[in-house]
Amino acid sequence: MVPATLLSTVDLGWMALLSPEIASRMQFGWTISVHIIFASLSIGLAPFIIYFTWKDVRTNEQRYARLRSFWVKVFAVGFVMGTVTGIPMSFQFGTNFPQFATIAGELIGGPLAFEAKMAFFLEAVFLGVLLYGRERVADRTYVLSSVLVGVGAWLSGFWILVVNAWMQTPRGYEMVTRNGMEVAKLTDPVAAFLTPRMPWMYVHMMNASVISVALLVAGVSAYLVWKKPDADAWNSALKLAVVLLLVSAPFQAVHGDAYGRHVEDTQPQKFAAMEAHYETGSADLHLLAFPKSLDALTDPRTENLFTVSLPGIGSFLASGGDFDAEVIGLNEYEENPPVALVFWSFRFMVGLGFLFIGLALWGGYLTYRGRLTESTRYLKSMIAASPFGYAALLTGWYVTEIGRQPWVIQGELKTSEAVSSTLTGTEATLTLVGFVVLYIALILTALYVLKWLIRGELRSLGVQESSAGRWRGPLPWVTSDD
């Protein structure tokens, strides 16, 4: 946080108009959005790296060694960037949301410490073995290192989601008075760590990470196969990515449907925001929703939307079988989350999810016909879709986090109450701008490294550079001369 003495000499004009709460929420939302991209990269790459390492050791084929080496380097980029972008998030609990840290410290401190000691160091130590130990350790040790790196990545996700799930559905605590302030005291560690939300959130997030990385692997592989059709290694990588998509994309849809019923049961206000359901009663399901006017973008009520809806299906899904089941509407609450952000984010996420299922089925059909790597249309489609997994993952998290507003701890602490009372709008806004600039620089750095790795792979495949010294291609991180 920038010292107030420095800010007192600076005329920030419009920037001072942002309230400490809004600026702090925007800052945390921005930093966690960037962080989750890199964190999910490590989580999703883990099964790929374990498989490629095992095949490399078992078969001693050059194609698997090539794939293992390339994706371990990408994993290292995600690990480093995830660490750099993740550290400031913990500090924000103290600088921007001290009341949250004070009240929930006993509940969230343990999982965050476990994440650092159990998961981070496990991941860091054995990642070094993967990067530099192929010729220095035994084959079994090397394969075990890949497994432990993957375990570390998935453990990191577990402990972080323990904290978030507790904030969504808090359990295993009681409120007590300490030094004149109400704070949460841990009474049941098992109930606190394994809240009703935890298994739903963990499975959904881990699978979403696999989908996102499968699309990235498919996109990079499709690009390299397009440029070098006889690249056996990348043909294998593309097929593996399609197989994982065939499993994970449909599973995410089925799991998400059940997850939605759990949300309606534990956070009915969030569910109502997801469907823009205002009046308590039977709920329709909006398959498609288009705004009739610009006002509908910010106020997506049924009367403001052109919808393709299924009557009573919202109630059916929420209840698990009753078309007339009562669904609580937003009008029952005094304060609601930003409904438009939740409503449209949910639809964007679901729409992309069905797109992924379509791409997976298309790829499965081409694989069955033996034409996966020969279909230029499919290769280009996967190249274009390579970043879409992260778009779906981010919008899913926006539904999760924005949808529980105004609460930071459901039913116990509102976001407005958690913000520092000494933080000014000017301080918070300037810090927000600093984080935006810094994290954009980190994103560009990561993309540059990925571009450099891809260009190095093209060089090793014997693909010639153009006269301008760059390769032609549609990937956003590989510039085009066309």
N, C-alpha and C positions, 0 to 999 in steps of 0.2 A: 504494500500500500504506500502511495506517495505521501511524504510528510506534509502536514497541513501548513507549516511555515513556508514551504516552497509554493504551494498552491495559492497562498494568500496574495502572492505577487503576480499571479497570472490571471488575465481576464479570459475566461473560457466561454463567455456568451451563452449560446444555446445549450452547451454541454451541462451547465449548472442546472438546467431544467429537469434532468433525469433525477428521480428520487433515489435515495440510497437503496431502497428495496428493489426497484426496477433494474437499476444498474447492476446490483449484486446478483440478481437472478439471471440477467443477461450474461454476465461474466461467467457465472458457474455453468450456465447452459452452453456457452460457447466452448469453454475449456473441456467440459466433459464430452461434448460432441466430437471434438478433435481427438481426445484421449481414447474414446471408445473405438474409433476407427483402427488405431494401432493395437489396442488391447485385443480386439476381435480378430485382427490379422494373426496375432500369435496363437490365439485359441484355435482358429480355423485351420491354420497351417499345420498344427501338431499331428493330426492323423496322416496328412500327406508326407510329412518328414519321416514319421515312423515307418510308413510303408516303403518309401523310397530307400531309406537306410537299410531296412531289412532285405529288400530285393537286391540292393547293391552288394551286401555282404554274402547273401545266399547264392546269387548267380554270378557275381563278379562281372556283370555286363556293363559296358561303358555307358549305355544309355541311362541306367539307374544311378550311376555315379554322377553323371552330368546333372540329372534332375535333383539328386540329393544336394549337390554342391550349390546349385543355383538357389533353391528354395530355402536352404539353411541361411544363406546370405540375406535373402529377403526377410526371413524370420528375425535375423539379428537387427535389421533396420527397424522392424516393428517393435522389437523388444526395447531398443535404445530410445526410440521416439515415445513409446508408451511410458517408459520410466520418466523421461524428461517432462512430458505433458501431464503425468499423473501426480507428481510431487506437489505442484501448486494447489491441487484440489484439496488436499488435506489441510494446507495452511489457510485456505479460505474459510474453513470452519471457525477458525479463530479470528481472522481479520474481518470477515463479512457477516458471519452467522455465529457469534459467540454464545448466544443464548442456547442455540441448538447444542453446541459443544458442551456447555455446562450441564444442561438437563440430561442429555443422552450419552455423556462421556463414558459412563460405566458400562453401557450397553455396546457402544460402537468401538471402544478402545481395543478390546480383546480381539475381535475379528480383524481389525486393521493391522494390529501387531502380528497376528498369525499370518496374514497375507504377506507381510514383509519378511518374516523370519522363515516361515515354512515354504512359501511358494516362490518368492522373488529370488532368494539365494539359491534354492534348488535349481531354478531355471537358469540363473546366471552362471553358476559353476559348470553345469553340464553343457550349456551352450558353448562354452569355451572348448570343451572336449570335441563337440561336433565340428566346430570351426577349424581346429588345429590338430586334432588327434587321430585322424584317419590312419596315418602310418605310424602312430606312436603308441596306440593301445590295441589290445586284442579285439578281434571282431565282436565277440560277445559283449565286451565292455562298451564298445562303440554303439551297438544296437541298444544296450541298456541305457546309455546316455541319451539317446533319442527318446526313449520311453519316459525317462525322468524329466526331460525338458517338457514333453507334452503334459505329464502329470503336474509339473510346476505351473504351466500356463492355465490348466483347467482348475487347479487349486486356487490360483489367484482370482479367477472368476468366481469360484465358490465363496470365498471369504468376502469379497466385495459385495456380492449379491446377498449374502447374509445380512449385511448392514442395510442394503436398500429394501430387502423384503421386510425387515423389521420395521422400517419407517412406513411401509405400506400397510402392514397388518401387525402392529406391535403386540407382542406376547411376552410372558415370562418376566414381568417386572411389576413394581408397585411404586407409586409416587410417595415420596417422603420429604420431610422438610430438613434441609441442611443449611445452616447459616442464614436462616430466614428465607430460603428459596426452595421452591418445589423442584425436586429432581427425580429422575427415574433410577430406582434401585433394582439391580439384577436379583431375581428370586429363583429363576429356573433357567439355567443356561441352555438346556436342551430345547425348551419351548421357545426361548428367545432366538436361538440360532436356527431352529427349524420351524419357523412360523408357517401358517397355512399357505402363504404366498411363495415361500422359498422353493419347493420342488417345481412348481409351475414356472416360475421365473428362470430357474437354473436351466431346466431342459429347453425352454424356449430360446434363451439367450445362446446357449452352447450350439444348438442346432442352427440358429440364425447366423452364427459366426462361421459354421461349416458351409452354409449356403453361400455366404458372401465370398469366402475364400475359394470355393469351388468355381464360382463365376469368374473370379480373378484368374485362377489357374487356367480355366477354360479359355478366357480371353487372350491371355499371354500365349498359351499353347496354340490357339487358333491362328494368331498372328504369325508365329514362327512357322507353323505348318503351311500357311498361305504363302509365305516367302520362300520356304524350303520344303516342298511336299514330301521329300524322302527323309525328313528328320525323324528317325524312329523314336527317339527319346520323347519328343513333343507329341508325336502321335499317341504314345502310351499315356502321357500326362493328360491329354485331352479326353481319352476314353475313360480314365479313372475319374476325372472331374464330372463327366456326364453320368457315370454310374452313381457317384455320390449325390448328384442332383436328383437323379431318379428316386433315390431313397429319401433324401432329406426334405425336398420341396413339398411332396405330397404329405409327408409326416407333419411338417410345420402347419399345414392347413388344418389337418385333423386335430392336432394338439391345440392350435390356436382357437378352434371352435370350443373345445372343452375349457380352455383357459378363460375365454370370454364369460362362460357361465360362472366360473369361480369369481371373476371380477364383479359380476352383477350381484353375487351373494355377499361379497366382502366389502365392495366399494360401489354401491349402487349409483352414487353421484357420478363417478367416472364413467360407468356404463351408459348412463343417460347422456352424458356429454359426447360419448363416442357415436351415439345415434341421434343426437340433437332432439332428444325426447323430453318435452317440457311438461306435458300433462300426465299425471299418474293414471295408469290404466293399461289397456292392451296396447302393445307396441308393434308397429310394422317394421319390416326389414327393408331398408333402402339399398337395393342392389346397385343402383346408379343414382347420382344426385348432381344436378347442375344448377348453378345460381341463375335466377331470373333477372337479377340486377346486381350492381356492384354492392348494394347493401347486404345482399345475401351472403357475400363472402365473409362478412364480419358478423352476421346474424343469421346463421343457417337454420331458421325455423322452417317447418314443413310448408307453410304458406309462402315462403320466399324461395322455394326450390321447385324445380321440375324434377320429379323423381320417378324412377321405375321401382315400385315397391311391392312387396309380398305381404298382404294383410295378415296380421297376427303372427308372422314368422319371427319377429323380434321377441315376442313373448314366448313362442315355442322354443327358441334357442336359449333364451335366458332361463327358462324353467326346466328345460330338458324334456318337453313333450306336451305342454298345455298352451293351446293357441290363445286362450283368454286370460292367461296369467297376468296378474297386475305387475307392472314395471313402474317403479318410482320415477317421477318426472323431476326435472330441474327446478320447477316452480316450488317444490317443497323445501328448497334450501335458501337461506339468506344470502350466502355467497357461493358463486359458482366459478369453476375454472374458465379460462378463455375457450369457449365452446367451439369457435370456428377453427382454432388451431388443432384441437383434439379431433373434431369431426373430419376435417380434410386430411389430417395426417393419417388417421385410421384408414380412410379410403385409399390414399396413396399407397400405404403399406400393403393392404389387401390386394389392390390391383397389381402391384408388382409381384406379389406372391403367386397369383394366377399366371402371370407372364413367365415366371420361373418354372412353373409346372409345365407350361406349354413348351418352353425351350428344352426341358428335360425329356419330355415325351418325344419331341422331334429328334433330339439327339439319340434317344434309345432306338427309334425306328431306323434312323440312318445306320446306327451301329449294327442292328440286326440285318440290314441289307448289305452291310460291308461297304458303305459309302460315306462314313462319317467324315473322313479326312478329304474326301473328294468333292463335297458340296461347298462350293464357294459361297453360296448364299448363307449356309449355316455358319461357316467360319466367320463371315462378316457380321452376322447377327450376334455371335458370341463375343466378338471383339467389341461391338457397340454396347453389349449388355454387361461388360466386365465391371463397371463401377456401380451398377444398379443394386447389387446386394447391399452395399453400404448405405445407399439411399433408403432402402426398405428398413434396414436395421436402425438407422437414425430416426426415421419417422415413427417406428415402433416405440423407441425410447421416448420420443416426444409425447406420444399417447400416455405412456406409463407415468412420466414425471409431471407433465403439464396437467394431465387429467386428475391428479390428486390434489391440486390446488383448491382451496387456500391453505392446505395443510402441508407442513414439512414432516411432522409425525402425525399420522392419521388419528384424529380425535383428541390429540393431546397438545400440540404446539402448531400454531399457524406461522406461515412464512414471515408475515409482517412482524410477528412477535420475536422471531429468531434473529432478525437483522440487528447489527450493532447500533446502539443509540448514539454513539459518538461519531459515527461515519457520516460525512456530508455527501450530498449529491455530486458535488464537484470532484471530491476525492474518488468516489466510486466510479464516476464516469471516465475520468482520466485513466484510472487503472484498467478499466474495461478496454479502452482504446489501446493501451499498451499491450494487453494480452491478445487482442485481435491481431495487431501487427506482428507480434512475436510468433504466434501460432501459425499465421499465414506463412511466415518465413520457414517454419519447421515443416509445414506441409510441402512447400515448394522444394525444400531440401530432400525430403523423402522421395518425391516424384522424380527429382533429378537423379538420385541414386538408382531408382528402379529403371529409369530410362537408360542409364549408363550400363546396368547389368544386362538389359535386353539387347542393347547395341553390341555389347561384348559377346553375347550369345550368337547374334547374327554373324559377327566376324568369325567366330569359331566354326560356324556352319558353312562358311565360305560365301555368304551373301555379299555382293559387292556394294560399296557405297555409291551414291549418285554423284554427279559432277559437283554438286553443292556440298558434298561431304556428309550428307544425311540420308537415312533410309526413308523410302516412301512407305507410308502406312497410316491407317486411321486412328491408331491408339493415341490418346491425348498426350501421352508422355513420349511418343516417338514422332517427331515432326515430319511433315509431308511437303514434298515439292510439287505435288499434283494440284 
